[in-house]
Amino acid sequence: MCIPVPSLIPSIFIKKIKVRLPYFFGIILQFRYLTVA
């Protein structure tokens, strides 16, 4: 039971990062456009 738990947590974390990454990238782009404008 101890072996699958540590390997399960990073996979969920990586999936969350992959989903959130474009969202954060869009925010960074918006901030860059605001500073340039």
Gaussian input, Z-matrix of N, CA and C with variables (Angstrom, degrees):
# hf/3-21g

backbone

0 1
 N
 C     1     B1
 C     2     B2     1     A1
 N     3     B3     2     A2     1     D1
 C     4     B4     3     A3     2     D2
 C     5     B5     4     A4     3     D3
 N     6     B6     5     A5     4     D4
 C     7     B7     6     A6     5     D5
 C     8     B8     7     A7     6     D6
 N     9     B9     8     A8     7     D7
 C    10    B10     9     A9     8     D8
 C    11    B11    10    A10     9     D9
 N    12    B12    11    A11    10    D10
 C    13    B13    12    A12    11    D11
 C    14    B14    13    A13    12    D12
 N    15    B15    14    A14    13    D13
 C    16    B16    15    A15    14    D14
 C    17    B17    16    A16    15    D15
 N    18    B18    17    A17    16    D16
 C    19    B19    18    A18    17    D17
 C    20    B20    19    A19    18    D18
 N    21    B21    20    A20    19    D19
 C    22    B22    21    A21    20    D20
 C    23    B23    22    A22    21    D21
 N    24    B24    23    A23    22    D22
 C    25    B25    24    A24    23    D23
 C    26    B26    25    A25    24    D24
 N    27    B27    26    A26    25    D25
 C    28    B28    27    A27    26    D26
 C    29    B29    28    A28    27    D27
 N    30    B30    29    A29    28    D28
 C    31    B31    30    A30    29    D29
 C    32    B32    31    A31    30    D30
 N    33    B33    32    A32    31    D31
 C    34    B34    33    A33    32    D32
 C    35    B35    34    A34    33    D33
 N    36    B36    35    A35    34    D34
 C    37    B37    36    A36    35    D35
 C    38    B38    37    A37    36    D36
 N    39    B39    38    A38    37    D37
 C    40    B40    39    A39    38    D38
 C    41    B41    40    A40    39    D39
 N    42    B42    41    A41    40    D40
 C    43    B43    42    A42    41    D41
 C    44    B44    43    A43    42    D42
 N    45    B45    44    A44    43    D43
 C    46    B46    45    A45    44    D44
 C    47    B47    46    A46    45    D45
 N    48    B48    47    A47    46    D46
 C    49    B49    48    A48    47    D47
 C    50    B50    49    A49    48    D48
 N    51    B51    50    A50    49    D49
 C    52    B52    51    A51    50    D50
 C    53    B53    52    A52    51    D51
 N    54    B54    53    A53    52    D52
 C    55    B55    54    A54    53    D53
 C    56    B56    55    A55    54    D54
 N    57    B57    56    A56    55    D55
 C    58    B58    57    A57    56    D56
 C    59    B59    58    A58    57    D57
 N    60    B60    59    A59    58    D58
 C    61    B61    60    A60    59    D59
 C    62    B62    61    A61    60    D60
 N    63    B63    62    A62    61    D61
 C    64    B64    63    A63    62    D62
 C    65    B65    64    A64    63    D63
 N    66    B66    65    A65    64    D64
 C    67    B67    66    A66    65    D65
 C    68    B68    67    A67    66    D66
 N    69    B69    68    A68    67    D67
 C    70    B70    69    A69    68    D68
 C    71    B71    70    A70    69    D69
 N    72    B72    71    A71    70    D70
 C    73    B73    72    A72    71    D71
 C    74    B74    73    A73    72    D72
 N    75    B75    74    A74    73    D73
 C    76    B76    75    A75    74    D74
 C    77    B77    76    A76    75    D75
 N    78    B78    77    A77    76    D76
 C    79    B79    78    A78    77    D77
 C    80    B80    79    A79    78    D78
 N    81    B81    80    A80    79    D79
 C    82    B82    81    A81    80    D80
 C    83    B83    82    A82    81    D81
 N    84    B84    83    A83    82    D82
 C    85    B85    84    A84    83    D83
 C    86    B86    85    A85    84    D84
 N    87    B87    86    A86    85    D85
 C    88    B88    87    A87    86    D86
 C    89    B89    88    A88    87    D87
 N    90    B90    89    A89    88    D88
 C    91    B91    90    A90    89    D89
 C    92    B92    91    A91    90    D90
 N    93    B93    92    A92    91    D91
 C    94    B94    93    A93    92    D92
 C    95    B95    94    A94    93    D93
 N    96    B96    95    A95    94    D94
 C    97    B97    96    A96    95    D95
 C    98    B98    97    A97    96    D96
 N    99    B99    98    A98    97    D97
 C   100   B100    99    A99    98    D98
 C   101   B101   100   A100    99    D99
 N   102   B102   101   A101   100   D100
 C   103   B103   102   A102   101   D101
 C   104   B104   103   A103   102   D102
 N   105   B105   104   A104   103   D103
 C   106   B106   105   A105   104   D104
 C   107   B107   106   A106   105   D105
 N   108   B108   107   A107   106   D106
 C   109   B109   108   A108   107   D107
 C   110   B110   109   A109   108   D108

   B1=1.4737
   B2=1.5411
   B3=1.3241
   B4=1.4645
   B5=1.5338
   B6=1.3419
   B7=1.4694
   B8=1.5396
   B9=1.3449
   B10=1.4684
   B11=1.5358
   B12=1.3278
   B13=1.4740
   B14=1.5307
   B15=1.3534
   B16=1.4717
   B17=1.5279
   B18=1.3199
   B19=1.4680
   B20=1.5224
   B21=1.3308
   B22=1.4659
   B23=1.5272
   B24=1.3294
   B25=1.4706
   B26=1.5399
   B27=1.3594
   B28=1.4705
   B29=1.5282
   B30=1.3297
   B31=1.4732
   B32=1.5244
   B33=1.3318
   B34=1.4739
   B35=1.5307
   B36=1.3504
   B37=1.4652
   B38=1.5235
   B39=1.3488
   B40=1.4751
   B41=1.5274
   B42=1.3371
   B43=1.4712
   B44=1.5273
   B45=1.3282
   B46=1.4684
   B47=1.5174
   B48=1.3477
   B49=1.4728
   B50=1.5291
   B51=1.3357
   B52=1.4672
   B53=1.5270
   B54=1.3346
   B55=1.4679
   B56=1.5343
   B57=1.3248
   B58=1.4722
   B59=1.5310
   B60=1.3362
   B61=1.4699
   B62=1.5261
   B63=1.3493
   B64=1.4721
   B65=1.5316
   B66=1.3562
   B67=1.4619
   B68=1.5277
   B69=1.3511
   B70=1.4590
   B71=1.5266
   B72=1.3258
   B73=1.4634
   B74=1.5312
   B75=1.3245
   B76=1.4693
   B77=1.5172
   B78=1.3422
   B79=1.4660
   B80=1.5282
   B81=1.3438
   B82=1.4748
   B83=1.5250
   B84=1.3300
   B85=1.4661
   B86=1.5262
   B87=1.3290
   B88=1.4728
   B89=1.5314
   B90=1.3492
   B91=1.4622
   B92=1.5231
   B93=1.3434
   B94=1.4637
   B95=1.5350
   B96=1.3407
   B97=1.4689
   B98=1.5309
   B99=1.3385
   B100=1.4702
   B101=1.5297
   B102=1.3366
   B103=1.4631
   B104=1.5268
   B105=1.3431
   B106=1.4735
   B107=1.5281
   B108=1.3369
   B109=1.4700
   B110=1.5326
   A1=111.00
   A2=117.01
   A3=120.53
   A4=112.36
   A5=116.94
   A6=120.07
   A7=112.40
   A8=121.29
   A9=120.02
   A10=113.59
   A11=117.84
   A12=121.11
   A13=112.13
   A14=120.58
   A15=119.31
   A16=113.53
   A17=117.33
   A18=120.85
   A19=111.36
   A20=117.06
   A21=121.70
   A22=110.41
   A23=117.26
   A24=121.75
   A25=111.71
   A26=120.22
   A27=118.83
   A28=113.47
   A29=117.93
   A30=120.39
   A31=111.00
   A32=117.37
   A33=121.93
   A34=109.37
   A35=115.53
   A36=121.16
   A37=110.98
   A38=115.95
   A39=121.18
   A40=110.02
   A41=117.20
   A42=120.95
   A43=110.44
   A44=117.08
   A45=121.23
   A46=110.80
   A47=116.14
   A48=121.01
   A49=109.72
   A50=116.90
   A51=121.15
   A52=111.25
   A53=116.98
   A54=121.47
   A55=110.42
   A56=116.30
   A57=121.56
   A58=112.55
   A59=117.32
   A60=121.23
   A61=113.23
   A62=120.96
   A63=119.72
   A64=112.45
   A65=116.83
   A66=121.91
   A67=110.38
   A68=116.55
   A69=121.16
   A70=110.88
   A71=116.84
   A72=121.58
   A73=110.39
   A74=116.53
   A75=121.92
   A76=112.17
   A77=116.61
   A78=121.12
   A79=110.07
   A80=116.07
   A81=121.08
   A82=109.90
   A83=117.33
   A84=121.46
   A85=110.47
   A86=117.32
   A87=121.43
   A88=110.77
   A89=116.63
   A90=120.85
   A91=110.99
   A92=116.21
   A93=120.51
   A94=110.59
   A95=115.83
   A96=119.79
   A97=110.92
   A98=116.35
   A99=120.56
   A100=110.83
   A101=117.16
   A102=120.72
   A103=110.59
   A104=117.27
   A105=121.29
   A106=110.14
   A107=116.99
   A108=121.68
   A109=111.84
   D1=-28.77
   D2=-176.72
   D3=-75.77
   D4=-27.18
   D5=-176.97
   D6=-71.68
   D7=-46.92
   D8=-175.91
   D9=-70.29
   D10=-28.72
   D11=-174.36
   D12=-62.49
   D13=-50.72
   D14=179.56
   D15=-64.46
   D16=-30.74
   D17=179.01
   D18=-78.46
   D19=-24.19
   D20=-178.85
   D21=-76.24
   D22=-38.28
   D23=-176.46
   D24=-63.46
   D25=-48.85
   D26=179.29
   D27=-62.73
   D28=-33.78
   D29=-179.94
   D30=-64.37
   D31=-39.99
   D32=177.37
   D33=-68.25
   D34=-40.45
   D35=-179.83
   D36=-64.46
   D37=-41.72
   D38=178.52
   D39=-65.68
   D40=-40.42
   D41=178.18
   D42=-62.51
   D43=-41.25
   D44=178.72
   D45=-64.71
   D46=-41.73
   D47=179.39
   D48=-63.69
   D49=-43.36
   D50=-179.23
   D51=-62.60
   D52=-34.65
   D53=178.77
   D54=-74.96
   D55=-40.02
   D56=-175.44
   D57=-81.27
   D58=-24.18
   D59=-174.21
   D60=-54.86
   D61=-50.02
   D62=178.69
   D63=-62.34
   D64=-33.15
   D65=179.61
   D66=-65.23
   D67=-46.64
   D68=177.68
   D69=-65.43
   D70=-38.17
   D71=179.47
   D72=-63.50
   D73=-38.52
   D74=176.53
   D75=-64.40
   D76=-39.14
   D77=177.98
   D78=-65.63
   D79=-43.25
   D80=179.02
   D81=-61.34
   D82=-42.68
   D83=178.39
   D84=-63.17
   D85=-41.79
   D86=178.99
   D87=-62.24
   D88=-42.40
   D89=178.72
   D90=-64.39
   D91=-38.25
   D92=179.63
   D93=-67.26
   D94=-38.51
   D95=177.69
   D96=-67.11
   D97=-36.48
   D98=179.10
   D99=-66.70
   D100=-40.48
   D101=-178.97
   D102=-71.10
   D103=-33.62
   D104=179.80
   D105=-73.59
   D106=-42.49
   D107=-176.52
   D108=-67.70

